[in-house]
């Protein structure tokens, strides 16, 4: 093994790191450690000049390993690996020390933060001595794509890919396309017809020769890996069909919250207390009427039903406020003499044209009343004789500080959006993760918002979290572009930091098979040993930590590499204390 010649680069990250860490002193001290040939600091290592500095030093100083101390490796590890490749070094002879999220951002004492930075970088230097070159692996790409979900996001993604001449399998579990958008009258903030937008798209899907549409069909299992996935589906009243495809787009959307769970609102027991979905149907039918067929004189719209409340869902459903403002305008246009009450917790008018809609609505004789979402929800009761309305909403109005009663003949509940019952089954089928709210998790919320940690699987639309139509379409087209790029290339890189089994040490207990979250490990019955499918393996290390005999080795995370990192951080910490 050749002698290590390490280059160390400490990033200022503007003032994000330099404000709390003495980066110049850190770089100077790191230059004194064994095998460190050059140690420098720079304001933005991720910038082009910063990367050029690394490339230049590799060539001038004959460096064969590099350590960059900067932000999280999730953000820029790939950036620096590419810089090493550009200089002719294997990209895995690189290690990153996170001195921003794990140091400067979480400390207030500059001296102690500087000491910690030195320890973290010393650990990275110690570790990179034992890094091994890893060769890139690629797989061929099947040009067909599976799209799960026929809502606005799934339709948009399918058309984008199909219009490029590639085959799309579009699977929808209901008997029609359109998802939630099919049940919307007008869209906010410009009051445009949802149906005039949606129906031509559905027609294009039905007439597109490159789209194979499967209605009333659900995905149960998917096998394979990026470029080579397979599944078997059984459409209703049809024969079993086997599909092969190279990429997957999950666009399963969300469903509405069950309003009966909020007892204060009396949904299901009080007449004319309806959900936003039911009101949309009323609008699409062209009349706003009570159960007895008469027009309501007092219409109340209650926000955040099931959202932003610790007893139901703590997240914001994002579209409810704007939809409620849309309803107020539609009611005002249809029933110009009615009294309209917007009963809200916080008004969130984000997005182009939305604040303007809020301002315009406030000028249309709509009364805005604020309640405390966390402590006391409004309560709806049947009105007593002589109160002048069918219903009464009792609430503590937050802005005035007074207990008030709001007359209502119709109450519209702005119900939250939540994950479908089968979200977990979908996540298992395609091999992706879910957050605590059962939304699918993206690879990176900022840098890779439509990809997932499973190569070849993308998430678009509200299955990733509540969002409006325009954002869903943006995500759909972004995922389609990523897939078309992969198809055009013809191949895709796959993970190389995978697990491998030492057959001489494997006892055949199959513990690794049970714990693998990616079903990447099988069992060789003839040899009685476990076998890793390195294309499916994501290098998470679960199997390696569970193996009782130490037969599984994780490339790039070997015992020697991890122990050297621990030794590095401990030895530096002890020397700084002395």
N, C-alpha and C positions, 0 to 999 in steps of 0.2 A: 504494500500500500504506500503510495507516494506521500511525502511529508506535506502536511497541511500548510497552506499559505492563505491566511484568512484576511479578508477586507471587512472592516466594521464601519457602518454608516449610521449616525445618530441624527434623526430628523427633528427639526424644531416644530413642525406642523404649525407654522405661523407662530402664534403665542399659545396654542393649545397644549403643547408640551413645554416649550421654553419658559413659559411664565412660572411653572411650578418645578421644573427640573433644570439644573445647571448643565445644559447639553454640552457646552464647551469643555467643562471639567470632566464630564462623563466620557466624552470621546478621547480626551487626553489619557485618562486612567485606563481605558480599555486597550489603548495602544501598547500598554506595558505587559499585557497578558501573553502567555505562550502561544506561539504560532500566528499571532496577529502581525501582519506585515504593514498594514495601513489602517488608520482609524481617523475618520473625518466627521464633521457635523455640517448640516446643510438645512436651509429653511424649509424646503419642500422636496423631500427625496422622491416623492411620487411624480413630480413634474418631469417634463422632458429633459431639462438640464440636470436634474437629480439622477435620472436614469443614465444619461450620457456620462455622468461622473463615474458611475459604477463600471460601465462598459470600458471607459478610458483607463481606469485603474487596473481592471482585470488584464488588459493587454500590456500596460506599461510595467506592472509589478508581478506579472505572471501569477495572479491569484487563482486558486482552485476551489475556494469556498468563500461565501459571502454571508454576512449577518447584517440585517437592517433593523434598527430599533425605531419603531414608529407607532402606527395605529394598529388596529386589529388585523390579523392576517386574513380575516374574512373579507376585508375591503381591498387590500392591495398585494396580497401574497402572489397572485397570478401576474400582476404588473411587474414585480421584481423578478419572478421566474423567467418572464419573457426577456427581460434585460440580460439575464445570464445567458439565455439561449442566443441572443443577439451577439454576445461576446464569445460564443463558442464553448460555453460550459454547460454541463448537464444541469437542468433547472432544479433538480432535487438536491444539489449541493448548496442549498440555501436554507437559512433559518431566519425567522422573524421574531423579534422580541416586542411584545405589546407594552409600550411605556406610556400610552395615552389612556385607553379605557381601564387598564389595570394599574395605572400609577398616577399620572398627572391629574386626571379627572376625578380621582377618588381621594385625594389627599389635600391638606391645607398647609402642611409644614414642608417648606421647600427643601430643607436639609434632609429630612427623612425621605422625601420623595426622590431626591437625588441618590440617596443610598440605595433605595429600592430599585431604581433604574439600573444602577451598576450591577446589582445582584441578578436582575432579570437578563441583562445583556451577557453577563459572565456565564449564566446558565446556557444561553443560546450558543455562545462561543464554544463552550465545552461540548455541547451536543453536536454541533456541525462537524466536529472532528471525525465523528463516526458515521456521518451520512454516506450513503452509497448511491452511485448513479442508477437511475431507474429509466428504462426505455418506454417511450410512449407506445400505446396500443390503440389500434383503430378497428372499427367494425363497419361493414357495408350497410347502407341504409335502404330499406324497403321504402319506395316512394309513396306508399299509401299511408293515410292518417286516419286514426279513430277519433271521432269527436263524441264525447258523452254529454248529452244534454242539448235539447233543441230549443232553448230560449234565445233571446236576442244575441247573447255572446256566442253561443254555439253555432247559430245560423251565420253570424258574421265571419267567424273563423272558417267554417266550412266553405262558404262562398269564396273567401279570399284564396284558399288553397285550390279549390276546384277550378276557379277561373284561371289559374295558372297551369291548368292541364293535368293536375294530379288527382288521383282517386281519393275520395273521402267516404268513410263509413260513418254516417250520422245516426246515432242511437238515442231515442227519446222514450222514456218510460210511459208517458201518457199517450192518448190517441190523437194528439194534434201538436203542431209546432207553435212556438211563440212564447212559452213560459209565462212569467208574470206580466210581461208587456202585453200579452194578448188580452188581458183583463183591465187594461188602462184606457181611459177615455182620452184625456189630453195630457201632454207632458209639460212639466215646468222647465224653465221659467217663462217660455214664450207661448204657452198655450197652443202647441201644435198637436195635430191629431196623431195619436200613437198608431192607430190602425192604418192610416194612409202611409205611414212609414213602414210598418211591419208587413202588411199583406203583400206588397210587391217583392219583398225579400223572400217570403215563404213561397211565392210563385216561382221565383228564380231557383230556389232549392229544388222544388218539384220538377222543374224542367231541365235541370242541369244534368247532363249525361255522365258527369264525373262524380256525382253524389249518389251513393246508395243509401236510401233512407229506410230505417227500421223503427216503426212506431210500436208502442206497447211492448217494448223490449228492454230488459235490464241486463247489465253486465254483472256476472257473478265472479268470474275468475279471469285473470290475464296472466299468461306465462311469457317468459323471455326477457329481453333487454333492448335498449335503444337500437333501432335498426331492424330488430327481429322479434317483434311481439306477436303473440297469437291469442285468440280467444274463440270460444264457441258460444253462439247465441241461439236462442229459440224464440223467434218472433211469434206473437199470438196467432193461432190458427195456421201455423206454417211449420216447415220442417227445420231441423237443426242446421245451422250454417256456421262454417268455420271461417274466420277472418284472419288475415295476416297483414301486419302494418308495421311501420318503422317508428312512428311517434304517436303520442296520445295527448289530446286536449280535454281536460275535465272542465265542463261548464254546466254543472248540475244546479246552480242557483241556490236560492233559499226559499223558505216558506214563511207564512205569517204566524205570529204568536197566537196562542189560544187565549182569547180575551177573558174567558170564564175564570181563569186563574186569579184575576184581580177582583176580589170579592166586592170591593168598594163601588165598582161600576155597574154591578147588577146585570151584566150581559147574559142573555139567555133567560132571565126572569123578568126584567123590566121591558115593557113594550117600547119600541122606537129608540132603543139603545143599539146601535149597529156598528160594525167594524168598517174600517176604511175600504176593505175589499168589497163589502156589501154596498157601500155608497158608490163605489166606482161602477158597479153593475147598474145601479139606479141612474147614474149619469149617462151611461151608454144606452139606456132605454129611453132617455130624453125627458124624464119627469122626476122631480124630487117630491115624493109623497110619503105621508105617514102610513101606518098599517091600515087605517080606516079610509084611506084614499084621499084625505084632505092635505093641503099644503101646510107645512110647519111655519109658525110665526116667529119662533125663537129656535135658532140652530146653534148648538155648542159643539166645539171641536176640541177634544182633549188629547194633548200630545203625550208622547213617551209612555204608551201603554205596554209595559213589559220591557222597556228600555231604560238604561241609566238608573237602575234600581237594584240594590243588593239582594232583594228577595226574588228577582226574576233574571234579568240580564243587566250586567253593569256597563256594557258597551252602548254606544250610540248607534241607532239604526240608520242614521245619516240622511235618508231621504224623507223622513216623516215630516219635519218642519216645513220643508218646501211643498210637499204634497198638501199639507194642511192649509198653507197660504193659497195654493191653487184652488182648494175646495172653497175657501172663503170668497174668492173671486167668482167661482162658478155659481155659488149660492146667491151672491149679490146680483149676478146677471139674470139668474132664473127667477129669483124672488126679491125684487128690488125693495120691497117694503119690510122685509124680515129683519130681525135683530140677530146679529152674528157675534159669537163670543169665541175668541181663540184663547183656550186655557192651557198655558204652556209652563214648562219648567225653566228652560233656557231656549232662546231662539237661535238656531244655527243656520245661517243663510250663506253657506259657502258655495263658491262656484260662480262662473260667469253669468251675469244677469240676475242672480238670486237676491242679492242685497237690494237691487232695484225693485224686484217683485215685492219684497218685504215693505219697502217704503211706499210703493204704490198701493198695496193692500191697506196699509195704515191710514191712507187718505180716503178709503171707501167706506167709512163709518163702520169699521170693525173694531170691537172692543177687545183689547188684549189684557188678560188677567193672569198673574203669575202665581204658581203654587210651589211648595217645597217638596221636591221629588223624594228626598231622602227621609223626611220625618213624618209628613202627613199628606196623604193623597186626598184629592177631592172625593166626596161621597155623593152618589146619585140616589135619590129616593123618589117615590111617586108623590106628585103634588097633592096637597089637600084641597078640599073644595074652597073656592074663592081665591086661590093663589094665582089664577090667571094663566096657568100653563099645565102641561101634562106631567112634567118632571121638574124637579128642583135639584140643583147641584150645590151642596154645602161645601165651602172651602175657606181656608185662611188665605186671604190675598196677600202675597208677600210684599208687594211694593207699598201698599197702603198700611199694611199691618193690621187689617181689620178682618173679622169673620163676616163673610157675605153669603148670600143665597142668590144663585143664578137661575133664572127661569129658562126652561128648555122644553120644546116639543119634540125635538130630535137631537140625539147626542151621537156624534161620530167619534169612535175610538181609533186613534192613530196607532195601530198595532205594530209591534216590533217585528223585525225580520230575524229569523233563526234558522239554524241548520236543519236539513231534512233528517228524518228518522234513520235513513239508510246511509248517512254520511260515513259512518265507521266502516260499513261494508265496502263502500266505494274506495275509501282510503286503503283498505287492505288489498283490494283487487288490483289497484294500480301502483301500490307500494309508496304512498306518500304519507306525511304526518299531518296531524290535526292539533290545533291549539286547544286551550281549555274551553273555548266556546264552540268547539266542533267545526271551526272554519279550517280549510286546508292551508297549510303553511308554505309560503314561497321560499325560494332559496336564499334570497336577501331582500329585505323590504325596500331598499333604495337602489341597489346596483343590479338586482336580478329579480324583479317583482312578478314575473309570470312563469319563470322556471321553478322547478322543485329540486330537492336533493337527489331525486331519482332521474337520471339522465333520460331524456326523451319524453318526459311527462311534464305537461304544462297545465297551469290552473288559470282560468280567466273568469271574469264576471263576479257575481256576488257570492259564489261558493268560497271565495277567498276572504270575504267580509262584505258587509252591506255597501252598495255603491249604486250610482244612478246609471241610466242607459248609456250616456256618452262615455263614461269611464269604462263600462263593460265592453263597449265596442272597441275602444282604444286598446284594452288589454287583449281582446280577441285578435285584432289585427297585428299586434306586437308578437303574439305567440305564433301566428300564421307566418309572419316574416321570418322568425327564428327557424321554424320548421322548413320553410322553402329554401332557406340558406343552407341548411343541413342536407336537404335533398339534392340541391344543386352541386354541392361539394361531393356527394356520393358516399361519404364516410364520416364517421364521428370519432373523436377521441373518447376513450373510456378511462375510468379510474385505474391508476397503476399502484397506488398505495394500498394494495390488497393483502388479504391473509393467505398464508400457505401452510400446508400440513407436512410435518416431518413424520413420514409413515413408520419410521423405526420407533418413534415414541408414542404414536397413537394407540390407545388401548381399546378403541372401538366403542366407547361408552355412549357416543352420540349426544353428549351434552351440548356441544356446539350447534348441532342441528336444531335443538329445541330453543336455543336463545337467539339465533340469528334473525334479526328483524327484516332481512331482505330475501329470505329463503334461498340463500346463495350457497348453502352447503348440502351436499348429498352424502350417501354412504355406499361405498364399494363393497358389495356382499362377498365378492370373491376374496379380496384382500382383507376384509374386515376393518377398513379404515375410512375415515371421513375424507371427502374430496370437496375442494372449494371451486365453485364456478367463478372465475376471476372477472368475468364480465358483469355478473350480477353483484359481486361484492363491492361494498362502498368503503371498506377499510375502517369501519367504526370501532373495531377492536373488541366488541362484546365477546366474541368467541375466544379470543386470546386470553381475556381475563377470566373466563369461565372454565377453560381447559384444565382438568386436574393434573395432567402429566406434563404440561408445558409443551405440548406437541405443535401448537399453532403459533406461528410467528407472523406478526403484522409488519409488512414492509414499511419502512420509513418511521415506524414506531416500535423498534425492537427494544428488548429489555436493556441492552447496552446503551442505546441512545437515550432512553428515558432516565436510566440510573445516572448517566453522565450529566444530564441536565439538572437532576436533583443535587448531585455532588457540586456542580458549578455554583448553584444558587446558595447552597449551604456554606461552602468555603468562602465565598465572597462576603456573605452576611456576617460570618464569624470574624473575618479579617477587618471589616468595617467597624465592628463593635470593639475590637481591641485597639 
